[in-house]
Amino acid sequence: MAANVTPLRKVQPRATAPEPPALPEPLWREVVGSRLRRLRRERGERLAETAARAGISPQYLSEIERGRKEPSSEMIAAVTGAFGLTLIDLTRLVTEDLRRDTVQPRQQFHGSGPVALLTLAA
């Protein structure tokens, strides 16, 4: 006859070390903006100079470079044209940045509204 044994304490399964959370991938607008800023600085230009050649305001170019605005393809073409580049050239450079992982992941969330609140809560 088998004895009915009750353990004194519950045996917990062995805990494994939690995996660190994956860093979010940068947004396309952030990578494009970062590359455009780098191109402008490599040429030693001010925002106003590049923006004037592209036909946009310096404020808008600044927001593009900081990844705050989602520029249209026409805007991106205007800025790359101001550098004497094509969209293919910019795409190649951005792809290289992503492959080299030289772009910093998003450090801070700047959203607002109900979707932003849900994102922050997750």
DSSP file (Angstrom, degrees, kcal/mol; ACC not computed):
  #  RESIDUE AA STRUCTURE BP1 BP2  ACC     N-H-->O    O-->H-N    N-H-->O    O-->H-N    TCO  KAPPA ALPHA  PHI   PSI    X-CA   Y-CA   Z-CA
    1    1 A M              0   0    0      0, 0.0     2,-0.2     0, 0.0     0, 0.0   0.000 360.0 360.0 360.0 130.8    0.0    0.0    0.0
    2    2 A A        -     0   0    0      1,-0.1     2,-0.3     3,-0.0     0, 0.0  -0.531 360.0-121.0 -80.7 140.7    1.4    3.4   -1.0
    3    3 A A        -     0   0    0     -2,-0.2     2,-1.0     1,-0.1    -1,-0.1  -0.579  16.2-127.3 -81.1 141.8    1.8    6.0    1.6
    4    4 A N        -     0   0    0     -2,-0.3     2,-0.5     2,-0.0    -1,-0.1  -0.795  35.1-174.4 -88.8 104.5    0.0    9.3    1.1
    5    5 A V        -     0   0    0     -2,-1.0    -3,-0.0     0, 0.0    -2,-0.0  -0.876  13.7-161.3-108.5 131.1    2.8   11.9    1.5
    6    6 A T        -     0   0    0     -2,-0.5    -2,-0.0     2,-0.0     2,-0.0  -0.948  23.4-126.2-108.6 122.5    2.2   15.6    1.6
    7    7 A P        -     0   0    0      0, 0.0     3,-0.1     0, 0.0     0, 0.0  -0.340   9.8-133.0 -66.8 149.9    5.3   17.8    0.9
    8    8 A L  S    S+     0   0    0      1,-0.2     2,-0.3     2,-0.0    -2,-0.0   0.803  88.5  14.9 -72.3 -30.2    6.1   20.4    3.5
    9    9 A R  S    S-     0   0    0      0, 0.0     2,-0.3     0, 0.0    -1,-0.2  -0.980  86.4-102.1-142.5 154.8    6.6   23.1    0.8
   10   10 A K        -     0   0    0     -2,-0.3     2,-0.7    -3,-0.1    -2,-0.0  -0.590  34.2-129.2 -77.2 136.1    5.8   23.4   -2.9
   11   11 A V        -     0   0    0     -2,-0.3    -1,-0.1     3,-0.0     3,-0.0  -0.768  22.3-148.5 -87.4 120.5    8.7   22.8   -5.1
   12   12 A Q        -     0   0    0     -2,-0.7     3,-0.1     1,-0.1    -1,-0.0  -0.671  22.9-106.7 -87.9 140.4    9.0   25.7   -7.6
   13   13 A P        -     0   0    0      0, 0.0     2,-0.2     0, 0.0    -1,-0.1  -0.354  49.4 -89.3 -62.2 148.8   10.4   25.1  -11.0
   14   14 A R        -     0   0    0      1,-0.1     2,-0.3    -3,-0.0    -3,-0.0  -0.398  44.7-127.1 -64.8 128.0   13.9   26.4  -11.4
   15   15 A A        -     0   0    0     -2,-0.2     2,-0.3    -3,-0.1    -1,-0.1  -0.538  17.4-146.1 -78.7 138.9   13.7   30.0  -12.7
   16   16 A T        -     0   0    0     -2,-0.3     3,-0.1     1,-0.1    -1,-0.0  -0.744  32.3 -92.3 -99.7 154.2   15.7   30.8  -15.7
   17   17 A A        -     0   0    0     -2,-0.3     2,-0.1     1,-0.1    -1,-0.1  -0.433  47.6-113.2 -64.7 131.2   17.3   34.2  -16.1
   18   18 A P        -     0   0    0      0, 0.0    -1,-0.1     0, 0.0    -3,-0.0  -0.389  29.4-114.2 -67.6 143.3   15.0   36.5  -18.0
   19   19 A E        -     0   0    0      1,-0.1     3,-0.1    -2,-0.1    -3,-0.0  -0.539  34.9-105.9 -74.7 141.1   16.1   37.6  -21.4
   20   20 A P        -     0   0    0      0, 0.0    -1,-0.1     0, 0.0     3,-0.1  -0.392  45.1 -96.5 -64.8 145.5   16.9   41.3  -21.7
   21   21 A P        -     0   0    0      0, 0.0     2,-0.2     0, 0.0     0, 0.0  -0.344  41.9-108.9 -64.0 142.3   14.2   43.1  -23.6
   22   22 A A        -     0   0    0      1,-0.1     3,-0.0    -3,-0.1    -3,-0.0  -0.478  31.9-115.3 -71.3 139.2   15.0   43.6  -27.3
   23   23 A L        -     0   0    0     -2,-0.2    -1,-0.1     1,-0.1     2,-0.1  -0.539  36.0-108.0 -72.4 138.8   15.8   47.1  -28.3
   24   24 A P        -     0   0    0      0, 0.0    82,-0.4     0, 0.0    -1,-0.1  -0.402  33.6-111.2 -67.9 143.6   13.2   48.6  -30.6
   25   25 A E        -     0   0    0     80,-0.1     2,-0.0     1,-0.1    81,-0.0  -0.436  39.0-102.5 -68.3 148.0   14.3   49.0  -34.2
   26   26 A P        -     0   0    0      0, 0.0     2,-0.1     0, 0.0    -1,-0.1  -0.383  38.3-107.2 -68.4 152.6   14.7   52.6  -35.3
   27   27 A L    >>  -     0   0    0      1,-0.1     4,-2.0    -3,-0.1     3,-0.6  -0.476  25.1-116.2 -75.8 152.7   12.0   54.0  -37.4
   28   28 A W  H 3> S+     0   0    0      1,-0.3     4,-2.8     2,-0.2     5,-0.3   0.901 116.7  54.4 -56.4 -42.8   12.7   54.6  -41.1
   29   29 A R  H 3> S+     0   0    0      1,-0.2     4,-2.2     2,-0.2    -1,-0.3   0.829 107.1  51.6 -63.7 -30.5   12.3   58.4  -40.6
   30   30 A E  H <> S+     0   0    0     -3,-0.6     4,-2.3     2,-0.2    -1,-0.2   0.901 112.0  44.8 -70.6 -41.0   14.8   58.3  -37.8
   31   31 A V  H  X S+     0   0    0     -4,-2.0     4,-2.2     2,-0.2    -2,-0.2   0.923 115.4  47.0 -69.6 -44.2   17.4   56.5  -39.9
   32   32 A V  H  X S+     0   0    0     -4,-2.8     4,-2.7     2,-0.2     5,-0.2   0.936 113.8  48.8 -61.6 -46.7   16.8   58.7  -43.0
   33   33 A G  H  X S+     0   0    0     -4,-2.2     4,-2.5    -5,-0.3    -2,-0.2   0.905 110.0  50.9 -60.8 -42.7   16.9   61.9  -40.8
   34   34 A S  H  X S+     0   0    0     -4,-2.3     4,-2.1     1,-0.2    -1,-0.2   0.910 112.1  47.2 -61.3 -42.7   20.1   60.8  -39.1
   35   35 A R  H  X S+     0   0    0     -4,-2.2     4,-2.5     2,-0.2    -2,-0.2   0.905 111.1  51.0 -67.1 -41.4   21.8   60.1  -42.5
   36   36 A L  H  X S+     0   0    0     -4,-2.7     4,-2.4     1,-0.2    -2,-0.2   0.910 110.3  49.6 -63.1 -41.4   20.6   63.5  -43.9
   37   37 A R  H  X S+     0   0    0     -4,-2.5     4,-2.6     1,-0.2     5,-0.2   0.918 110.5  50.5 -62.0 -42.7   22.0   65.3  -40.9
   38   38 A R  H  X S+     0   0    0     -4,-2.1     4,-2.5     1,-0.2    -2,-0.2   0.910 109.9  50.3 -62.7 -41.9   25.3   63.5  -41.3
   39   39 A L  H  X S+     0   0    0     -4,-2.5     4,-1.3     2,-0.2    -1,-0.2   0.923 111.8  48.1 -61.3 -44.2   25.5   64.4  -45.0
   40   40 A R  H  <>S+     0   0    0     -4,-2.4     5,-2.2     1,-0.2     3,-0.3   0.924 113.4  46.3 -63.4 -44.6   24.8   68.1  -44.2
   41   41 A R  H ><5S+     0   0    0     -4,-2.6     3,-1.3     1,-0.2    -1,-0.2   0.869 106.7  57.8 -68.3 -36.5   27.4   68.2  -41.5
   42   42 A E  H 3<5S+     0   0    0     -4,-2.5    -1,-0.2     1,-0.3    -2,-0.2   0.828 108.3  48.2 -60.9 -30.0   30.0   66.4  -43.6
   43   43 A R  T 3<5S-     0   0    0     -4,-1.3    -1,-0.3    -3,-0.3    -2,-0.2   0.471 113.2-122.9 -87.9  -3.1   29.6   69.3  -46.1
   44   44 A G  T < 5 +     0   0    0     -3,-1.3     2,-0.2    -4,-0.3    -3,-0.2   0.814  60.3 149.3  67.1  31.1   29.9   71.9  -43.4
   45   45 A E      < -     0   0    0     -5,-2.2     2,-0.2     1,-0.0    -1,-0.2  -0.643  44.2-129.3 -99.3 153.7   26.5   73.4  -44.2
   46   46 A R     >  -     0   0    0     -2,-0.2     4,-1.9     1,-0.1     3,-0.3  -0.596  30.9-108.6 -90.4 160.8   24.0   75.1  -42.0
   47   47 A L  H  > S+     0   0    0      1,-0.2     4,-3.0    -2,-0.2     5,-0.3   0.907 118.4  55.5 -53.6 -44.6   20.3   74.0  -42.0
   48   48 A A  H  > S+     0   0    0      1,-0.2     4,-2.1     2,-0.2    -1,-0.2   0.866 106.3  50.4 -61.6 -37.5   19.3   77.2  -43.8
   49   49 A E  H  > S+     0   0    0     -3,-0.3     4,-1.7     2,-0.2    -1,-0.2   0.951 115.5  40.4 -66.8 -49.4   21.7   76.6  -46.7
   50   50 A T  H  X S+     0   0    0     -4,-1.9     4,-2.0     1,-0.2    -2,-0.2   0.917 115.3  51.9 -66.0 -42.9   20.6   73.1  -47.3
   51   51 A A  H  X>S+     0   0    0     -4,-3.0     5,-2.3    -5,-0.2     4,-1.3   0.887 106.9  53.6 -62.2 -39.5   16.9   73.9  -46.8
   52   52 A A  H  <5S+     0   0    0     -4,-2.1     3,-0.3    -5,-0.3    -1,-0.2   0.922 110.1  46.6 -62.8 -43.6   17.1   76.8  -49.3
   53   53 A R  H  <5S+     0   0    0     -4,-1.7    -1,-0.2     1,-0.2    -2,-0.2   0.848 114.7  47.9 -66.1 -33.0   18.5   74.6  -52.0
   54   54 A A  H  <5S-     0   0    0     -4,-2.0    -1,-0.2    -5,-0.2    -2,-0.2   0.651 111.2-122.3 -81.5 -15.3   15.9   71.9  -51.3
   55   55 A G  T  <5S+     0   0    0     -4,-1.3     2,-0.3    -3,-0.3    -3,-0.2   0.796  74.1 109.2  78.7  28.8   13.1   74.5  -51.3
   56   56 A I  S   <S-     0   0    0     -5,-2.3    -1,-0.3    -6,-0.1    -2,-0.2  -0.842  74.6 -90.4-128.8 168.4   11.9   73.8  -47.7
   57   57 A S     >  -     0   0    0     -2,-0.3     4,-2.2     1,-0.1     5,-0.2  -0.465  28.9-124.1 -77.7 151.0   12.0   75.7  -44.5
   58   58 A P  H  > S+     0   0    0      0, 0.0     4,-2.4     0, 0.0     5,-0.1   0.855 112.6  56.8 -59.9 -34.2   15.0   75.2  -42.1
   59   59 A Q  H  > S+     0   0    0      2,-0.2     4,-2.1     1,-0.2     5,-0.1   0.917 107.4  46.4 -64.5 -42.3   12.5   74.3  -39.4
   60   60 A Y  H  > S+     0   0    0      2,-0.2     4,-2.2     1,-0.2    -1,-0.2   0.912 111.6  51.1 -67.9 -41.1   11.0   71.5  -41.4
   61   61 A L  H  X S+     0   0    0     -4,-2.2     4,-2.7     1,-0.2    -1,-0.2   0.902 108.7  52.8 -61.3 -39.8   14.5   70.2  -42.4
   62   62 A S  H  X S+     0   0    0     -4,-2.4     4,-1.9     1,-0.2    -1,-0.2   0.913 108.8  49.0 -61.3 -42.6   15.4   70.2  -38.7
   63   63 A E  H  <>S+     0   0    0     -4,-2.1     5,-2.4     2,-0.2     6,-1.2   0.867 111.0  50.3 -66.8 -35.2   12.4   68.1  -37.9
   64   64 A I  H ><5S+     0   0    0     -4,-2.2     3,-1.6     4,-0.2    -2,-0.2   0.948 110.4  49.7 -63.7 -48.3   13.2   65.6  -40.7
   65   65 A E  H 3<5S+     0   0    0     -4,-2.7    -2,-0.2     1,-0.3    -1,-0.2   0.837 110.4  50.0 -61.9 -33.1   16.8   65.3  -39.4
   66   66 A R  T 3<5S-     0   0    0     -4,-1.9    -1,-0.3    -5,-0.2    -2,-0.2   0.452 114.3-116.5 -84.9   0.0   15.6   64.7  -35.9
   67   67 A G  T < 5S+     0   0    0     -3,-1.6    -3,-0.2    -4,-0.3   -37,-0.2   0.703  82.4 120.2  75.1  18.7   13.1   62.0  -37.0
   68   68 A R      < +     0   0    0     -5,-2.4     2,-0.3    -6,-0.2    -4,-0.2   0.759  65.3  52.9 -86.5 -27.1   10.1   64.0  -35.9
   69   69 A K  S    S-     0   0    0     -6,-1.2    -2,-0.1    -9,-0.1   -36,-0.1  -0.848  72.5-138.3-112.6 147.1    8.4   64.3  -39.3
   70   70 A E        -     0   0    0     -2,-0.3    -6,-0.1   -40,-0.0   -40,-0.0  -0.816  34.5-152.8 -98.4  89.9    7.5   61.6  -41.7
   71   71 A P        -     0   0    0      0, 0.0     2,-0.0     0, 0.0   -42,-0.0  -0.291  12.1-115.1 -70.7 149.6    8.6   63.4  -44.9
   72   72 A S     >  -     0   0    0      1,-0.1     4,-2.4     4,-0.0     5,-0.2  -0.284  30.7-105.5 -71.7 166.2    6.9   62.6  -48.3
   73   73 A S  H  > S+     0   0    0      1,-0.2     4,-2.4     2,-0.2     5,-0.2   0.845 123.0  56.9 -63.0 -31.8    9.0   61.0  -51.0
   74   74 A E  H  > S+     0   0    0      2,-0.2     4,-2.2     1,-0.2    -1,-0.2   0.907 107.4  47.4 -64.8 -41.1    9.0   64.4  -52.7
   75   75 A M  H  > S+     0   0    0      2,-0.2     4,-2.3     1,-0.2    -2,-0.2   0.918 112.4  48.6 -65.9 -43.3   10.5   66.1  -49.7
   76   76 A I  H  X S+     0   0    0     -4,-2.4     4,-2.8     1,-0.2     5,-0.2   0.917 111.7  50.2 -63.1 -41.6   13.2   63.4  -49.4
   77   77 A A  H  X S+     0   0    0     -4,-2.4     4,-2.3     1,-0.2    -1,-0.2   0.883 109.4  51.9 -63.4 -38.2   13.9   63.7  -53.1
   78   78 A A  H  X S+     0   0    0     -4,-2.2     4,-1.6     2,-0.2    -2,-0.2   0.918 112.8  44.0 -64.8 -43.0   14.2   67.5  -52.7
   79   79 A V  H  X S+     0   0    0     -4,-2.3     4,-0.9     2,-0.2    -2,-0.2   0.928 114.9  47.4 -70.1 -44.0   16.7   67.2  -49.8
   80   80 A T  H ><>S+     0   0    0     -4,-2.8     5,-2.8     1,-0.2     3,-0.7   0.889 110.3  54.3 -64.6 -35.7   18.8   64.5  -51.4
   81   81 A G  H ><5S+     0   0    0     -4,-2.3     3,-1.4    -5,-0.2    -1,-0.2   0.856 100.2  60.4 -63.3 -34.3   18.8   66.5  -54.6
   82   82 A A  H 3<5S+     0   0    0     -4,-1.6    -1,-0.2     1,-0.3    -2,-0.2   0.767 107.0  46.8 -63.6 -24.2   20.2   69.4  -52.6
   83   83 A F  T <<5S-     0   0    0     -4,-0.9    -1,-0.3    -3,-0.7    -2,-0.2   0.429 120.9-110.2 -93.4  -0.9   23.1   67.2  -51.8
   84   84 A G  T < 5S+     0   0    0     -3,-1.4     2,-0.2     1,-0.3    -3,-0.2   0.753  80.0 122.9  77.3  23.5   23.5   66.1  -55.5
   85   85 A L      < -     0   0    0     -5,-2.8    -1,-0.3    -6,-0.1     2,-0.2  -0.703  55.2-130.5-113.1 165.2   22.3   62.6  -54.6
   86   86 A T     >  -     0   0    0     -2,-0.2     4,-2.2    -3,-0.1     5,-0.2  -0.633  32.1-105.4-105.0 169.8   19.5   60.4  -55.9
   87   87 A L  H  > S+     0   0    0     -2,-0.2     4,-2.8     1,-0.2     5,-0.2   0.862 123.6  56.2 -62.1 -34.7   16.9   58.5  -53.9
   88   88 A I  H  > S+     0   0    0      2,-0.2     4,-2.5     1,-0.2    -1,-0.2   0.918 106.0  50.6 -62.9 -42.4   18.8   55.3  -54.8
   89   89 A D  H  > S+     0   0    0      2,-0.2     4,-2.3     1,-0.2    -2,-0.2   0.939 112.7  45.6 -59.8 -46.9   22.0   56.9  -53.3
   90   90 A L  H  X S+     0   0    0     -4,-2.2     4,-2.8     1,-0.2     5,-0.2   0.917 111.6  51.8 -64.0 -42.8   20.2   57.8  -50.0
   91   91 A T  H  X S+     0   0    0     -4,-2.8     4,-2.5     1,-0.2    -1,-0.2   0.905 109.7  50.1 -61.0 -41.1   18.6   54.4  -49.8
   92   92 A R  H  X S+     0   0    0     -4,-2.5     4,-2.3     2,-0.2    -1,-0.2   0.929 112.1  47.5 -62.1 -45.3   21.9   52.7  -50.2
   93   93 A L  H  X S+     0   0    0     -4,-2.3     4,-2.2     2,-0.2    -2,-0.2   0.911 113.0  47.8 -63.2 -42.8   23.5   54.8  -47.5
   94   94 A V  H  X S+     0   0    0     -4,-2.8     4,-2.4     2,-0.2    -1,-0.2   0.902 110.5  52.2 -65.7 -40.2   20.6   54.2  -45.1
   95   95 A T  H  X S+     0   0    0     -4,-2.5     4,-2.4    -5,-0.2    -1,-0.2   0.913 109.1  50.1 -61.9 -42.2   20.7   50.5  -45.8
   96   96 A E  H  X S+     0   0    0     -4,-2.3     4,-2.5     2,-0.2    -1,-0.2   0.903 108.7  52.9 -62.4 -40.7   24.4   50.5  -45.0
   97   97 A D  H  X>S+     0   0    0     -4,-2.2     5,-1.8     1,-0.2     4,-0.9   0.926 110.8  46.8 -59.5 -44.6   23.7   52.4  -41.7
   98   98 A L  H  <5S+     0   0    0     -4,-2.4     3,-0.3     1,-0.2    -2,-0.2   0.900 112.4  49.4 -65.8 -40.2   21.2   49.7  -40.7
   99   99 A R  H  <5S+     0   0    0     -4,-2.4    -1,-0.2     1,-0.2    -2,-0.2   0.883 113.7  45.3 -66.9 -37.6   23.5   46.9  -41.6
  100  100 A R  H  <5S-     0   0    0     -4,-2.5    -1,-0.2    -5,-0.2    -2,-0.2   0.606 103.8-133.9 -79.7 -11.3   26.4   48.4  -39.6
  101  101 A D  T  <5 +     0   0    0     -4,-0.9    -3,-0.2    -3,-0.3    -4,-0.1   0.880  59.9 140.1  59.3  38.3   24.0   49.1  -36.8
  102  102 A T      < +     0   0    0     -5,-1.8     2,-0.4    -6,-0.2    -4,-0.1   0.601  40.7  94.1 -86.6 -11.1   25.4   52.6  -36.5
  103  103 A V  S    S-     0   0    0     -6,-0.6   -72,-0.1     1,-0.1   -73,-0.0  -0.668  80.5-123.2 -84.1 132.4   22.0   54.2  -35.9
  104  104 A Q        -     0   0    0     -2,-0.4     3,-0.1     1,-0.1    -2,-0.1  -0.539  27.8-116.4 -72.5 135.2   21.1   54.6  -32.2
  105  105 A P        -     0   0    0      0, 0.0   -80,-0.1     0, 0.0     2,-0.1  -0.290  49.0 -74.7 -65.6 159.9   17.9   52.9  -31.2
  106  106 A R        -     0   0    0    -82,-0.4     3,-0.1     1,-0.2   -76,-0.0  -0.354  48.1-175.4 -58.2 126.1   15.1   55.1  -30.0
  107  107 A Q        +     0   0    0      1,-0.2     2,-0.4    -3,-0.1    -1,-0.2   0.756  65.1  26.8 -93.8 -30.2   16.0   56.3  -26.5
  108  108 A Q  S    S-     0   0    0      2,-0.0     2,-0.5     0, 0.0    -1,-0.2  -0.988  71.5-128.8-141.4 143.6   12.9   58.2  -25.7
  109  109 A F        +     0   0    0     -2,-0.4     7,-0.0     1,-0.1    11,-0.0  -0.806  20.9 179.4 -95.1 128.2    9.3   58.0  -26.7
  110  110 A H        +     0   0    0     -2,-0.5    -1,-0.1     2,-0.1     6,-0.0   0.138  38.5 121.1-114.0  19.3    7.8   61.3  -27.9
  111  111 A G        -     0   0    0      5,-0.1     2,-0.3     4,-0.1    -2,-0.0  -0.182  38.9-164.8 -81.0 173.5    4.2   60.3  -28.8
  112  112 A S        +     0   0    0     -2,-0.0     4,-0.4     0, 0.0     3,-0.2  -0.960  40.7  49.7-149.2 166.0    0.9   61.4  -27.4
  113  113 A G  S  > S-     0   0    0     -2,-0.3     4,-2.0     1,-0.2     5,-0.2  -0.322  98.9 -49.1  95.1-179.2   -2.7   60.3  -27.4
  114  114 A P  H  > S+     0   0    0      0, 0.0     4,-2.0     0, 0.0    -1,-0.2   0.844 133.7  52.0 -64.2 -36.3   -4.4   57.0  -26.6
  115  115 A V  H  > S+     0   0    0     -3,-0.2     4,-2.2     1,-0.2    -2,-0.1   0.910 109.4  51.0 -66.8 -39.9   -2.1   54.9  -28.8
  116  116 A A  H  > S+     0   0    0     -4,-0.4     4,-2.5     1,-0.2    -1,-0.2   0.900 108.4  52.0 -62.8 -40.8    1.0   56.4  -27.1
  117  117 A L  H  X S+     0   0    0     -4,-2.0     4,-1.8     1,-0.2    -1,-0.2   0.898 109.8  48.7 -63.7 -39.7   -0.5   55.6  -23.7
  118  118 A L  H  X S+     0   0    0     -4,-2.0     4,-1.2     2,-0.2    -1,-0.2   0.894 110.9  51.3 -65.3 -38.6   -1.0   52.0  -24.7
  119  119 A T  H  < S+     0   0    0     -4,-2.2     3,-0.4     1,-0.2    -2,-0.2   0.914 110.8  47.8 -64.4 -42.7    2.5   51.8  -26.0
  120  120 A L  H  < S+     0   0    0     -4,-2.5    -1,-0.2     1,-0.2    -2,-0.2   0.840 109.7  53.4 -67.3 -32.5    3.9   53.1  -22.8
  121  121 A A  H  <        0   0    0     -4,-1.8    -1,-0.2     1,-0.2    -2,-0.2   0.747 360.0 360.0 -74.0 -23.6    1.8   50.8  -20.7
  122  122 A A     <        0   0    0     -4,-1.2    -1,-0.2    -3,-0.4    -2,-0.2   0.480 360.0 360.0 -73.4 360.0    3.1   47.7  -22.6
